[in-house]
Amino acid sequence: MRKYQIGSFTVEAAMGIPIFILVVLTWIEICVAIYSISMSDHALTQAVSATKKTISDGSSVKYNQLVENKLKEQAGFLWSHVMKPGTYKLEVEYLPSYSDLVNCSAIDIKKKSSGSACSNFSQKSHDKAIAIYSLGFDYSPVVSVWFPELTIKREIIVIQEHERSKYRIR
C-alpha cells in the first residue's frame, strides 16, 4: 500500500501552496483597501473638523486649500503609497441655507455638473453656512493584479462655524 502513496505529498503541495499564496495575497489586498478607505475617512473628518472652525476675516476663506493642507497632516504613513499625487480630488461646494440643501436631492446633485440643477451651489464660501466636502480617489491594487481599480468617494456635509450667523432654517 505504501508504494502507491509515494509522491502524494509533492502533488498535494504543488496544488495547495499556490492556492494558499493566492488566499494570503487576497487577504493582504483586502486589508490594504480597508485601511486606505478608513485612512481617507479619518483624515477627511479631522481636516474638515479643524477647517470648519477657521475664523473668517470678512473676506472669502479658502477652505478647500485649508482642508487639503490638513489632509496631508492627518494622513497616515501609507497616504503617499495609496494616494499618489494627482490621483485624488478634493471639492468644496457651499450652499446658503438648509432649504437649498433639502431641495437638491441626490438626483439633482448628480446633474449639477451639467448645470441643469442645484443652481444655489457655489464655489465661494462667503456668507454660505453649509459646506459639502468631497474627497474622491482611485484605489489601485497594491498586491493583487486581478483586483479591479476602485473609485472611492467620501462626502461630509458641515456647517461652517464662522459663517453660521447667516444660517437660518426657513
MDTraj code that builds the backbone (N, CA, C; nanometers):
import mdtraj as md
import numpy as np

residues = "MET ARG LYS TYR GLN ILE GLY SER PHE THR VAL GLU ALA ALA MET GLY ILE PRO ILE PHE ILE LEU VAL VAL LEU THR TRP ILE GLU ILE CYS VAL ALA ILE TYR SER ILE SER MET SER ASP HIS ALA LEU THR GLN ALA VAL SER ALA THR LYS LYS THR ILE SER ASP GLY SER SER VAL LYS TYR ASN GLN LEU VAL GLU ASN LYS LEU LYS GLU GLN ALA GLY PHE LEU TRP SER HIS VAL MET LYS PRO GLY THR TYR LYS LEU GLU VAL GLU TYR LEU PRO SER TYR SER ASP LEU VAL ASN CYS SER ALA ILE ASP ILE LYS LYS LYS SER SER GLY SER ALA CYS SER ASN PHE SER GLN LYS SER HIS ASP LYS ALA ILE ALA ILE TYR SER LEU GLY PHE ASP TYR SER PRO VAL VAL SER VAL TRP PHE PRO GLU LEU THR ILE LYS ARG GLU ILE ILE VAL ILE GLN GLU HIS GLU ARG SER LYS TYR ARG ILE ARG".split()
xyz = np.array([
    [0.0811, -0.1194, 0.0000],
    [0.0000, 0.0000, 0.0000],
    [0.0860, 0.1266, 0.0000],
    [0.1986, 0.1197, 0.0700],
    [0.2843, 0.2362, 0.0816],
    [0.3453, 0.2757, -0.0527],
    [0.3712, 0.1799, -0.1390],
    [0.4343, 0.2138, -0.2668],
    [0.3429, 0.2953, -0.3574],
    [0.2112, 0.2921, -0.3347],
    [0.1184, 0.3728, -0.4157],
    [0.1073, 0.5171, -0.3644],
    [0.1591, 0.5441, -0.2454],
    [0.1495, 0.6775, -0.1866],
    [0.2753, 0.7612, -0.2089],
    [0.3724, 0.7087, -0.2724],
    [0.4969, 0.7820, -0.2955],
    [0.4673, 0.8991, -0.3900],
    [0.5071, 1.0186, -0.3467],
    [0.4870, 1.1380, -0.4278],
    [0.3540, 1.2078, -0.4053],
    [0.2675, 1.1526, -0.3208],
    [0.1376, 1.2176, -0.2979],
    [0.1538, 1.3509, -0.2257],
    [0.2521, 1.3605, -0.1359],
    [0.2759, 1.4870, -0.0667],
    [0.3227, 1.5934, -0.1655],
    [0.4043, 1.5567, -0.2587],
    [0.4531, 1.6503, -0.3596],
    [0.3386, 1.7034, -0.4447],
    [0.2485, 1.6163, -0.4825],
    [0.1330, 1.6580, -0.5626],
    [0.0423, 1.7499, -0.4814],
    [0.0154, 1.7138, -0.3553],
    [-0.0693, 1.7975, -0.2698],
    [-0.0056, 1.9340, -0.2464],
    [0.1242, 1.9382, -0.2227],
    [0.1936, 2.0651, -0.2010],
    [0.1939, 2.1488, -0.3277],
    [0.2157, 2.0853, -0.4410],
    [0.2182, 2.1588, -0.5681],
    [0.0824, 2.2203, -0.5992],
    [-0.0245, 2.1564, -0.5568],
    [-0.1584, 2.2109, -0.5819],
    [-0.2029, 2.3048, -0.4701],
    [-0.1607, 2.2802, -0.3479],
    [-0.2087, 2.3569, -0.2337],
    [-0.1355, 2.4863, -0.2071],
    [-0.0048, 2.4882, -0.2271],
    [0.0738, 2.6078, -0.1963],
    [0.0346, 2.7269, -0.2837],
    [0.0158, 2.7139, -0.4144],
    [-0.0288, 2.8304, -0.4930],
    [-0.1656, 2.8832, -0.4480],
    [-0.2558, 2.7932, -0.4136],
    [-0.3873, 2.8373, -0.3654],
    [-0.3722, 2.9109, -0.2333],
    [-0.2885, 2.8601, -0.1445],
    [-0.2643, 2.9259, -0.0166],
    [-0.2029, 3.0642, -0.0372],
    [-0.1077, 3.0753, -0.1282],
    [-0.0451, 3.2049, -0.1566],
    [-0.1479, 3.3032, -0.2125],
    [-0.2356, 3.2584, -0.3015],
    [-0.3405, 3.3455, -0.3551],
    [-0.4345, 3.3932, -0.2453],
    [-0.4697, 3.3056, -0.1529],
    [-0.5572, 3.3438, -0.0415],
    [-0.4887, 3.4481, 0.0462],
    [-0.3619, 3.4292, 0.0763],
    [-0.2880, 3.5245, 0.1591],
    [-0.2763, 3.6595, 0.0883],
    [-0.2447, 3.6605, -0.0405],
    [-0.2349, 3.7865, -0.1148],
    [-0.3698, 3.8574, -0.1234],
    [-0.4773, 3.7816, -0.1399],
    [-0.6112, 3.8412, -0.1415],
    [-0.6433, 3.9034, -0.0069],
    [-0.6103, 3.8344, 0.0992],
    [-0.6341, 3.8864, 0.2335],
    [-0.5542, 4.0149, 0.2563],
    [-0.4288, 4.0178, 0.2133],
    [-0.3465, 4.1383, 0.2262],
    [-0.4075, 4.2529, 0.1461],
    [-0.4540, 4.2258, 0.0255],
    [-0.5141, 4.3300, -0.0588],
    [-0.6398, 4.3874, 0.0056],
    [-0.7234, 4.3014, 0.0614],
    [-0.8452, 4.3485, 0.1284],
    [-0.8092, 4.4335, 0.2493],
    [-0.7087, 4.3936, 0.3248],
    [-0.6652, 4.4719, 0.4413],
    [-0.6133, 4.6095, 0.4002],
    [-0.5344, 4.6159, 0.2949],
    [-0.4813, 4.7443, 0.2480],
    [-0.5948, 4.8329, 0.1964],
    [-0.6921, 4.7747, 0.1266],
    [-0.8062, 4.8525, 0.0768],
    [-0.8879, 4.9085, 0.1928],
    [-0.9160, 4.8268, 0.2923],
    [-0.9919, 4.8737, 0.4090],
    [-0.9139, 4.9812, 0.4832],
    [-0.7840, 4.9624, 0.4972],
    [-0.7018, 5.0627, 0.5635],
    [-0.7042, 5.1951, 0.4877],
    [-0.6920, 5.1909, 0.3571],
    [-0.6893, 5.3156, 0.2798],
    [-0.8241, 5.3870, 0.2849],
    [-0.9334, 5.3121, 0.2844],
    [-1.0658, 5.3738, 0.2961],
    [-1.0826, 5.4356, 0.4346],
    [-1.0434, 5.3629, 0.5377],
    [-1.0528, 5.4156, 0.6743],
    [-0.9621, 5.5361, 0.6932],
    [-0.8430, 5.5305, 0.6361],
    [-0.7491, 5.6410, 0.6456],
    [-0.8059, 5.7665, 0.5797],
    [-0.8685, 5.7505, 0.4642],
    [-0.9258, 5.8671, 0.3965],
    [-1.0438, 5.9224, 0.4756],
    [-1.1269, 5.8349, 0.5337],
    [-1.2375, 5.8815, 0.6179],
    [-1.1862, 5.9612, 0.7372],
    [-1.0898, 5.9050, 0.8067],
    [-1.0362, 5.9707, 0.9260],
    [-0.9684, 6.1033, 0.8911],
    [-0.8855, 6.1020, 0.7885],
    [-0.8139, 6.2237, 0.7502],
    [-0.9107, 6.3330, 0.7064],
    [-1.0129, 6.2973, 0.6277],
    [-1.1101, 6.3973, 0.5827],
    [-1.1903, 6.4515, 0.7005],
    [-1.2332, 6.3643, 0.7908],
    [-1.3097, 6.4083, 0.9077],
    [-1.2282, 6.5029, 0.9944],
    [-1.1040, 6.4683, 1.0223],
    [-1.0191, 6.5534, 1.1051],
    [-0.9866, 6.6852, 1.0352],
    [-0.9618, 6.6808, 0.9069],
    [-0.9300, 6.8029, 0.8324],
    [-1.0493, 6.8974, 0.8285],
    [-1.1684, 6.8425, 0.8039],
    [-1.2890, 6.9258, 0.7996],
    [-1.3208, 6.9797, 0.9381],
    [-1.3033, 6.8977, 1.0405],
    [-1.3298, 6.9409, 1.1773],
    [-1.2429, 7.0602, 1.2163],
    [-1.1177, 7.0572, 1.1784],
    [-1.0281, 7.1688, 1.2087],
    [-1.0567, 7.2897, 1.1204],
    [-1.0905, 7.2665, 0.9955],
    [-1.1092, 7.3754, 0.8999],
    [-1.2391, 7.4508, 0.9220],
    [-1.3444, 7.3820, 0.9608],
    [-1.4741, 7.4492, 0.9738],
    [-1.4753, 7.5527, 1.0848],
    [-1.3763, 7.5469, 1.1739],
    [-1.3679, 7.6431, 1.2835],
    [-1.2773, 7.7608, 1.2510],
    [-1.2260, 7.7661, 1.1291],
    [-1.1373, 7.8740, 1.0878],
    [-1.2130, 8.0058, 1.0885],
    [-1.1524, 8.1056, 1.1481],
    [-1.2174, 8.2362, 1.1600],
    [-1.2049, 8.3114, 1.0288],
    [-1.3193, 8.3584, 0.9812],
    [-1.3232, 8.4368, 0.8582],
    [-1.2964, 8.5825, 0.8926],
    [-1.2112, 8.6473, 0.8169],
    [-1.1803, 8.7881, 0.8419],
    [-1.2646, 8.8806, 0.7555],
    [-1.3771, 8.8320, 0.7098],
    [-1.4643, 8.9130, 0.6258],
    [-1.4451, 8.8844, 0.4785],
    [-1.3277, 8.8402, 0.4419],
    [-1.3048, 8.8028, 0.3023],
    [-1.3330, 8.6541, 0.2868],
    [-1.3259, 8.6091, 0.1685],
    [-1.3534, 8.4686, 0.1412],
    [-1.2356, 8.3821, 0.1861],
    [-1.2629, 8.2911, 0.2787],
    [-1.1606, 8.1996, 0.3269],
    [-1.1491, 8.0847, 0.2274],
    [-1.0295, 8.0439, 0.1969],
    [-1.0086, 7.9324, 0.1042],
    [-1.0097, 7.8018, 0.1835],
    [-1.1323, 7.7566, 0.2143],
    [-1.1479, 7.6359, 0.2946],
    [-1.0907, 7.5137, 0.2241],
    [-1.1052, 7.5069, 0.0920],
    [-1.0547, 7.3881, 0.0219],
    [-0.9028, 7.3758, 0.0330],
    [-0.8315, 7.4870, 0.0300],
    [-0.6857, 7.4819, 0.0463],
    [-0.6489, 7.4433, 0.1892],
    [-0.7251, 7.4948, 0.2866],
    [-0.7002, 7.4580, 0.4257],
    [-0.7246, 7.3090, 0.4486],
    [-0.8313, 7.2564, 0.3897],
    [-0.8610, 7.1136, 0.4041],
    [-0.7522, 7.0302, 0.3389],
    [-0.7064, 7.0710, 0.2230],
    [-0.6014, 6.9946, 0.1548],
    [-0.4728, 6.9918, 0.2375],
    [-0.4382, 7.1046, 0.2992],
    [-0.3195, 7.1081, 0.3852],
    [-0.3376, 7.0181, 0.5070],
    [-0.4562, 7.0227, 0.5677],
    [-0.4840, 6.9387, 0.6849],
    [-0.4879, 6.7910, 0.6471],
    [-0.5369, 6.7598, 0.5278],
    [-0.5384, 6.6203, 0.4828],
    [-0.3971, 6.5629, 0.4813],
    [-0.3037, 6.6401, 0.4333],
    [-0.1655, 6.5926, 0.4274],
    [-0.1072, 6.5744, 0.5672],
    [-0.1504, 6.6603, 0.6626],
    [-0.1032, 6.6472, 0.8005],
    [-0.1647, 6.5255, 0.8693],
    [-0.2940, 6.5025, 0.8468],
    [-0.3674, 6.3979, 0.9178],
    [-0.3478, 6.2584, 0.8600],
    [-0.3013, 6.2491, 0.7396],
    [-0.2925, 6.1193, 0.6722],
    [-0.1866, 6.0312, 0.7367],
    [-0.2061, 5.9025, 0.7254],
    [-0.1132, 5.8053, 0.7808],
    [0.0101, 5.7883, 0.6932],
    [0.0958, 5.6977, 0.7343],
    [0.2218, 5.6798, 0.6627],
    [0.2037, 5.6148, 0.5260],
    [0.0924, 5.5481, 0.5021],
    [0.0691, 5.4872, 0.3707],
    [0.0011, 5.5826, 0.2722],
    [-0.0305, 5.7044, 0.3167],
    [-0.1013, 5.8004, 0.2317],
    [-0.0292, 5.8189, 0.0986],
    [0.1012, 5.8362, 0.1034],
    [0.1757, 5.8619, -0.0209],
    [0.1823, 5.7385, -0.1108],
    [0.1673, 5.6200, -0.0534],
    [0.1704, 5.4980, -0.1347],
    [0.0342, 5.4650, -0.1934],
    [-0.0713, 5.4920, -0.1169],
    [-0.2066, 5.4596, -0.1626],
    [-0.2615, 5.5703, -0.2517],
    [-0.2410, 5.6958, -0.2114],
    [-0.2922, 5.8095, -0.2877],
    [-0.1755, 5.8856, -0.3479],
    [-0.1428, 5.8493, -0.4658],
    [-0.0346, 5.9168, -0.5367],
    [-0.0790, 6.0594, -0.5709],
    [0.0154, 6.1536, -0.5774],
    [-0.0220, 6.2908, -0.6128],
    [-0.0964, 6.2950, -0.7461],
    [-0.2088, 6.3635, -0.7454],
    [-0.2893, 6.3755, -0.8663],
    [-0.3963, 6.2689, -0.8811],
    [-0.3974, 6.1687, -0.7921],
    [-0.4997, 6.0640, -0.8038],
    [-0.6215, 6.0923, -0.7177],
    [-0.6131, 6.1908, -0.6301],
    [-0.7303, 6.2237, -0.5501],
    [-0.7800, 6.3633, -0.5859],
    [-0.9089, 6.3829, -0.5633],
    [-0.9710, 6.5101, -0.5980],
    [-1.0522, 6.5583, -0.4784],
    [-1.0256, 6.6794, -0.4360],
    [-1.0966, 6.7403, -0.3246],
    [-1.1818, 6.8541, -0.3780],
    [-1.3110, 6.8500, -0.3482],
    [-1.4019, 6.9562, -0.3906],
    [-1.4758, 7.0086, -0.2684],
    [-1.4979, 7.1390, -0.2666],
    [-1.5776, 7.2008, -0.1615],
    [-1.6819, 7.2870, -0.2302],
    [-1.8073, 7.2634, -0.1958],
    [-1.9166, 7.3432, -0.2509],
    [-1.9995, 7.3959, -0.1354],
    [-2.0592, 7.5115, -0.1558],
    [-2.1289, 7.5805, -0.0481],
    [-2.2735, 7.6073, -0.0861],
    [-2.3581, 7.6067, 0.0159],
    [-2.4996, 7.6390, -0.0005],
    [-2.5371, 7.7439, 0.1032],
    [-2.6256, 7.8354, 0.0672],
    [-2.6605, 7.9417, 0.1608],
    [-2.7572, 7.8996, 0.2713],
    [-2.8418, 7.7989, 0.2486],
    [-2.9428, 7.7675, 0.3500],
    [-2.9769, 7.6189, 0.3518],
    [-3.0416, 7.5817, 0.4590],
    [-3.0855, 7.4433, 0.4769],
    [-3.1881, 7.4044, 0.3707],
    [-3.2777, 7.4945, 0.3377],
    [-3.3794, 7.4633, 0.2367],
    [-3.3159, 7.4353, 0.1004],
    [-3.2066, 7.5041, 0.0684],
    [-3.1359, 7.4750, -0.0571],
    [-3.0760, 7.3347, -0.0552],
    [-3.0267, 7.2946, 0.0609],
    [-2.9716, 7.1597, 0.0737],
    [-3.0804, 7.0545, 0.0577],
    [-3.1954, 7.0784, 0.1180],
    [-3.3070, 6.9838, 0.1088],
    [-3.3594, 6.9758, -0.0340],
    [-3.3671, 7.0886, -0.1015],
    [-3.4220, 7.0911, -0.2369],
    [-3.3310, 7.0249, -0.3399],
    [-3.2044, 7.0149, -0.3094],
    [-3.1117, 6.9482, -0.4010],
    [-3.1055, 6.8010, -0.3637],
    [-3.1855, 6.7213, -0.4275],
    [-3.1878, 6.5776, -0.3985],
    [-3.0652, 6.5110, -0.4586],
    [-3.0515, 6.3840, -0.4356],
    [-2.9368, 6.3090, -0.4888],
    [-2.9347, 6.3128, -0.6409],
    [-3.0515, 6.3109, -0.7019],
    [-3.0578, 6.3173, -0.8483],
    [-3.0089, 6.4532, -0.8962],
    [-3.0507, 6.5597, -0.8280],
    [-3.0077, 6.6936, -0.8663],
    [-2.8573, 6.7108, -0.8487],
    [-2.8033, 6.6536, -0.7423],
    [-2.6603, 6.6672, -0.7180],
    [-2.5811, 6.5995, -0.8290],
    [-2.6290, 6.4867, -0.8781],
    [-2.5599, 6.4188, -0.9882],
    [-2.5695, 6.4993, -1.1173],
    [-2.6783, 6.5749, -1.1338],
    [-2.6973, 6.6529, -1.2563],
    [-2.6277, 6.7876, -1.2514],
    [-2.5772, 6.8297, -1.1346],
    [-2.5241, 6.9650, -1.1224],
    [-2.4052, 6.9914, -1.2129],
    [-2.3345, 6.8861, -1.2500],
    [-2.2207, 6.9074, -1.3395],
    [-2.2659, 6.9552, -1.4773],
    [-2.3873, 6.9189, -1.5155],
    [-2.4371, 6.9647, -1.6448],
    [-2.4981, 7.1043, -1.6354],
    [-2.5113, 7.1549, -1.5126],
    [-2.5630, 7.2891, -1.4946],
    [-2.7137, 7.2980, -1.4959],
    [-2.7840, 7.1855, -1.4953],
    [-2.9291, 7.1896, -1.5059],
    [-3.0002, 7.1949, -1.3718],
    [-2.9298, 7.1677, -1.2630],
    [-2.9971, 7.1617, -1.1337],
    [-2.9093, 7.2212, -1.0248],
    [-2.9702, 7.2466, -0.9094],
    [-2.8999, 7.2965, -0.7909],
    [-2.8184, 7.4214, -0.8229],
    [-2.8835, 7.5212, -0.8693],
    [-2.8135, 7.6433, -0.9087],
    [-2.7587, 7.7201, -0.7890],
    [-2.7991, 7.6836, -0.6669],
    [-2.7511, 7.7547, -0.5490],
    [-2.6150, 7.7060, -0.5003],
    [-2.5594, 7.6026, -0.5622],
    [-2.4240, 7.5606, -0.5278],
    [-2.3282, 7.6722, -0.5655],
    [-2.2285, 7.6924, -0.4813],
    [-2.1317, 7.7975, -0.5077],
    [-1.9921, 7.7485, -0.4707],
    [-1.8924, 7.8025, -0.5366],
    [-1.7535, 7.7724, -0.5030],
    [-1.6979, 7.8738, -0.4036],
    [-1.7740, 7.9794, -0.3773],
    [-1.7303, 8.0845, -0.2850],
    [-1.7961, 8.0631, -0.1497],
    [-1.7171, 8.0756, -0.0437],
    [-1.7654, 8.0432, 0.0900],
    [-1.8273, 8.1609, 0.1638],
    [-1.8077, 8.2809, 0.1160],
    [-1.8550, 8.3980, 0.1894],
    [-2.0074, 8.3955, 0.2038],
    [-2.0541, 8.4071, 0.3275],
    [-2.1969, 8.4062, 0.3627],
    [-2.2660, 8.2750, 0.3257],
    [-2.1928, 8.1685, 0.3173],
    [-2.2512, 8.0367, 0.2908],
    [-2.2193, 7.9486, 0.4113],
    [-2.3215, 7.9121, 0.4863],
    [-2.3003, 7.8387, 0.6111],
    [-2.2840, 7.6890, 0.5913],
    [-2.3411, 7.6340, 0.4873],
    [-2.3370, 7.4892, 0.4669],
    [-2.2327, 7.4563, 0.3603],
    [-2.1453, 7.3631, 0.3957],
    [-2.0404, 7.3214, 0.3021],
    [-2.0485, 7.1710, 0.2808],
    [-2.0243, 7.1300, 0.1578],
    [-2.0166, 6.9877, 0.1242],
    [-1.8736, 6.9610, 0.0777],
    [-1.8009, 6.8857, 0.1597],
    [-1.6633, 6.8487, 0.1278],
    [-1.6651, 6.7105, 0.0648],
    [-1.6051, 6.6964, -0.0518],
    [-1.5995, 6.5678, -0.1224],
    [-1.4542, 6.5312, -0.1489],
    [-1.4203, 6.4089, -0.1131],
    [-1.2875, 6.3563, -0.1421],
    [-1.3060, 6.2301, -0.2238],
    [-1.2512, 6.2284, -0.3425],
    [-1.2584, 6.1103, -0.4276],
    [-1.1188, 6.0685, -0.4696],
    [-1.0980, 5.9392, -0.4759],
    [-0.9683, 5.8909, -0.5217],
    [-0.9834, 5.7548, -0.5874],
    [-0.8877, 5.7237, -0.6713],
    [-0.8834, 5.5942, -0.7384],
    [-0.7907, 5.5032, -0.6597],
    [-0.8453, 5.3923, -0.6139],
    [-0.7645, 5.2950, -0.5407],
    [-0.7112, 5.1920, -0.6390],
    [-0.5810, 5.1845, -0.6471],
    [-0.5164, 5.0840, -0.7324],
    [-0.4683, 4.9702, -0.6436],
    [-0.4936, 4.8473, -0.6824],
    [-0.4484, 4.7341, -0.6012],
    [-0.2970, 4.7365, -0.5814],
    [-0.2559, 4.7037, -0.4615],
    [-0.1144, 4.7075, -0.4271],
    [-0.0476, 4.5733, -0.4546],
    [-0.1120, 4.4652, -0.4121],
    [-0.0514, 4.3327, -0.4208],
    [-0.1101, 4.2515, -0.5355],
    [-0.2397, 4.2535, -0.5468],
    [-0.3083, 4.1640, -0.6402],
    [-0.3306, 4.2304, -0.7747],
    [-0.3028, 4.1576, -0.8791],
    [-0.3228, 4.2106, -1.0130],
    [-0.4628, 4.1817, -1.0655],
    [-0.5372, 4.0934, -1.0023],
    [-0.6701, 4.0580, -1.0505],
    [-0.7804, 4.1401, -0.9843],
    [-0.7459, 4.2233, -0.8869],
    [-0.8456, 4.3112, -0.8266],
    [-0.8672, 4.4313, -0.9186],
    [-0.9904, 4.4766, -0.9337],
    [-1.0141, 4.5933, -1.0197],
    [-0.9757, 4.7228, -0.9484],
    [-0.9533, 4.8259, -1.0269],
    [-0.9291, 4.9573, -0.9699],
    [-1.0629, 5.0125, -0.9207],
    [-1.0645, 5.0706, -0.8015],
    [-1.1879, 5.1214, -0.7420],
    [-1.1844, 5.2728, -0.7345],
    [-1.2982, 5.3363, -0.7586],
    [-1.3119, 5.4793, -0.7358],
    [-1.3900, 5.4966, -0.6068],
    [-1.3287, 5.5617, -0.5100],
    [-1.3886, 5.5781, -0.3782],
    [-1.4159, 5.7259, -0.3569],
    [-1.5361, 5.7574, -0.3099],
    [-1.5739, 5.8964, -0.2863],
    [-1.6366, 5.9088, -0.1485],
    [-1.5939, 6.0088, -0.0743],
    [-1.6470, 6.0384, 0.0580],
    [-1.6967, 6.1817, 0.0583],
    [-1.8108, 6.2034, 0.1222],
    [-1.8656, 6.3388, 0.1342],
    [-1.9019, 6.3656, 0.2790],
    [-1.8781, 6.4881, 0.3205],
    [-1.9169, 6.5336, 0.4536],
    [-1.9901, 6.6655, 0.4363],
    [-2.1063, 6.6749, 0.4987],
    [-2.1835, 6.7993, 0.4974],
    [-2.1682, 6.8625, 0.6350],
    [-2.1192, 6.9855, 0.6393],
    [-2.0942, 7.0533, 0.7667],
    [-2.1481, 7.1954, 0.7637],
    [-2.1617, 7.2507, 0.8829],
    [-2.1942, 7.3923, 0.8974],
    [-2.0642, 7.4632, 0.9313],
    [-2.0270, 7.5597, 0.8504],
    [-1.9057, 7.6370, 0.8743],
    [-1.9299, 7.7230, 0.9985],
    [-1.8525, 7.7023, 1.1031],
    [-1.8773, 7.7654, 1.2324],
    [-1.8825, 7.9180, 1.2247],
    [-1.7935, 7.9780, 1.1495],
    [-1.7872, 8.1243, 1.1472],
    [-1.8672, 8.1853, 1.0329],
    [-1.9405, 8.1044, 0.9619],
    [-2.0327, 8.1538, 0.8600],
    [-2.1768, 8.1302, 0.9053],
    [-2.1962, 8.0666, 1.0201],
    [-2.3297, 8.0218, 1.0585],
    [-2.4223, 8.1318, 1.1054],
    [-2.3735, 8.2523, 1.1269],
    [-2.4657, 8.3608, 1.1594],
    [-2.5603, 8.3850, 1.0420],
    [-2.5215, 8.3385, 0.9254],
    [-2.6053, 8.3511, 0.8061],
    [-2.6995, 8.2323, 0.7907],
    [-2.6835, 8.1317, 0.8758],
    [-2.7600, 8.0073, 0.8638],
    [-2.8965, 8.0240, 0.9294],
    [-2.9998, 8.0044, 0.8517],
    [-3.1368, 8.0135, 0.9026],
    [-3.2161, 7.8973, 0.8468],
    [-3.2972, 7.8383, 0.9315],
    [-3.3878, 7.7339, 0.8843],
    [-3.5153, 7.8030, 0.8402],
    [-3.5481, 7.7864, 0.7142],
    [-3.6686, 7.8508, 0.6611],
    [-3.7758, 7.7494, 0.6390],
])
top = md.Topology()
chain = top.add_chain()
for i, resn in enumerate(residues, 1):
    res = top.add_residue(resn, chain, resSeq=i)
    for name in ("N", "CA", "C"):
        top.add_atom(name, md.element.get_by_symbol(name[0]), res)
traj = md.Trajectory(xyz[None], top)
